[in-house]
Amino acid sequence: MPKPLSIAEAEADPLVLLPGTLCDARLWTPVLERLDLNAQVILLTDATSTGQMARRVRDQAPARFALAGFSLGGIVALEVVAQASAWVSRLALIDTNPLPDPPESQARRQAAADRARADGIGRHVATDLLPHYFAGRRPEPEALVLDMAGAFDAADYADQCRIVATRADSRPRLRAIDVPVLILCGAEDRLCPPALHFGQTADPMPLEQTMERRARKVGDGGLQRVEAVVQRQERVPPKG
């Protein structure tokens, strides 16, 4: 069982944040402002596999750091830990699927990349992706999603789809992680539903048995309540 970190120890390591598909540093801005934290955000571009992307993260990150990843960023974070576990002092996986991509999803991702190339990123996100991102209408974050997507081109999106489609089965890796871990998801998340986090991940990683490994389910599918849970993880020392 990993030793609980004091607040001073937890804040000693730099924080590295990995956004999701077609997301940039603006994804994390509300969380960082709410918690008054500084962090290095690494964009998930210029790679076509989790292995390549994890090496890019390691090239840009400090020698020892706390790591948090959202969605695609969580998939890459698991690969970073697999490649260099000694570099990561703490890990947060937000709306992260640890399973390999099934063959039927791989074909769907290629079709999505083709539509984005033909129709444009903005139209593809608005029509095909955005309706699945939130529980109900969220005009402000929806606008942010579209704005962030506009910073990428179709080639970037195709690369990110390829990373997701070729990802490894990370369930065995979860068992080997020996640092404090936070697993977080939205209660109404349709892309990475709670059953995925609290069923399949709970078997290889017995979260309920250790105070340091915390699973949390928040109110809906968006990120608007993430900061409250992250604040509890970052600022409150573990008991025991």
N, C-alpha and C positions, 0 to 999 in steps of 0.2 A: 504494500500500500504506500503511495507517495506521501511524503511528509507535508502537512498543511503549510502554506506560505503565510507569513505575516504580511501586513499591508506594505511595510517598507520593502520586503523582499519582492512582493508582487509588482510594485511600481519601479523596481530597480532596472528591469529589462525593458528595452524599447519595444513598442507595439507595432506590429506589421499587420496590415489589413488587406485582404484580397476580395475584390468585388465580384459580382456575378456576371453572367452573360450580358454583353452590351451595357455594362455599368462602369462608371469611372469613380473618381474620388468623391464626387458629390453624393454618392450613395451613403457614405459614412459621415457626412458633415453634421446632420442633426445629432447623431450619437456623440461625436467628439465635442460639439458645442455644449450639449447637455451635461456631459461629464467633465468638461474642462480638461480634456486630454489632448496630447499630441501623438501623432502616429504617422508612419510611413505607409502610403497606399501604393501598391504595385499593380499596374494594369495587366490584364491577362491577354496580351497580344504577342505577335511574333513567335508563335509556337504552335505546333499541331498535335502535341501529345501531352499528357500529364507529366511524363518524365522530362520533356524539354522545358515545359513551363515551370516545373519545380526547380530545375537548374537555374532558370532565369531569376526566380525568386531568391535563391541562395546567392546568386551573383550580386544582387542589389541589396540584400538584407545585411544587417550586422551579424557578428559572429554568434550572438546569443540573443534571442528575442521571444516575446510572446506573440502568438499567431492566431488570427481570427479570419475565417473565410465564410462568405455567404454564397450558397448554391454552388455554382461552378468554382468559386473561390474555396469553398470547403472541400471539394473534390481535389483541387490542387494542394490544399493544405495537408490532406492525408498523404499525398505523395511526397510532400516536403518532409513530413515526419518519417516516412518510410525510407527516404534517402539519407536523412541526416537528423536522427532523433535527438542527438546531443545539442543541436542548435536551438531547439524549441523548448522553452521553459514552461509554457502553458498553451492550451489549445482551446479554441471555441469554434464549433461547427454549427452554423446557422442554416436551417433549411437545406441540409446536405444529404444526398442520396449515396450511401456507401456501396450500393449494388452495382454490378456491371450492367452496361446498357444491353437490353435484349435485342435480338436481331430485328424485330419489327420496328423498334424505336430508331434503330440506325438508319433504316430506309426512310423513315419519316423525317429525320434530321437532315438527310441529304436533300429531300424534297423541299424542306423549309429554307435551306441555304440557296437552292435554285430559285425559289420564289422571291427571296430577298434580292437576289441578283437581278431578277427580271423586273420586279415591281418597285424596288427601292426599300431601304431599311425601314424608313418611317412608316410606310404603308403596311409592310409585313408585321411590324411590331404592333401597330394600332389594330390591325384586323385579326391577326393570328395568335399573338402572344398576350397582349394586355388584358383581354377578357378573362384570362386564367390567373392573373397576378394578385388580385385583391378580392376580399370578401365584401362585395358591394362596391358602389361607386366611391372613388377617392380622387376627386379632381386634381388636387395639388400634387400628390405623389405620381398620379398618372401622367401629368404634364412633365414631371421630372424624368420619368422613365423614357418618355419620347424624346426629351431634350438630350439625355445621356446617349441614347441610341444613335442620335444624329451625329455624334462625335466619332462613330465607327463607320467603316465601309463594308461592302458585301464580302470582301476577302477576309476581313477580321472576323466577321460572323461565321463564315465557312470554317475558318480555323477553330473557332470556339466550339462549333458543332462537332467537329472532328475530335477535339479533345474529350468532349462528353461521350461521344459514341465509342471511343476506344479506351475508356477508363478501365482500370483494374477493379477486381472485387476487393474492396477494402475492409470487409468484415473481419478477416483474420488479422488485419493490422490493428484493428481496434483493441483486440485482446492484448497486444504487446505494448500499447501506449502506457507509459509509467509516469506521466506528468498530470497535473490537474486538468480536467477536461470539462467544458460546458457544452452540452448539446441542447439546441434551442430550435423550436419550430412554432409555427402558427397553428392554432387549434382548427382553423378552417382552410389550411393550406391544401390546395388540390394537386399541386405538383409534387410536393414532398410531404404527404399527409402524416399526422401523428403516429399512425400505425407503423409507418416505416421507421420512425425514430425510436419509438417506445416498444416496438415488438422485435424487429430483426436486429437492431443495434443493442438491445438490452440483453440478448443472449450472449454474444461474445464479450460484451463489456458490462459487467453487473453493476450498473450505475447506482442502484438502490443500496448497495452494500458499503459505499464509501462516501464520506461527506465531501471529499474533494471533487468527485466526479458527479456533476449535477445535471440532471435533465430537467428542462423547463418547457412548459407548454403555455403560450400566451394567447391573447384573445382572438386574433384573426390572422389572415394570411399575409398582411403587410409587415413593414418594418417599423411602424409607428410606435409600437410598444417595446421594441428591442432595448431602447436605452434604459428603461426601468429595470429590466432583468440584468443587463450588463452592469448597471450601477451596483446592484446587489452583489454580483459576482466580484466586481473590482474593489469595492469599498468596504465590504463587511468581512472581517477575518473569519476563516472557518472555525467551527467549534470542535472541541475534543482534542 
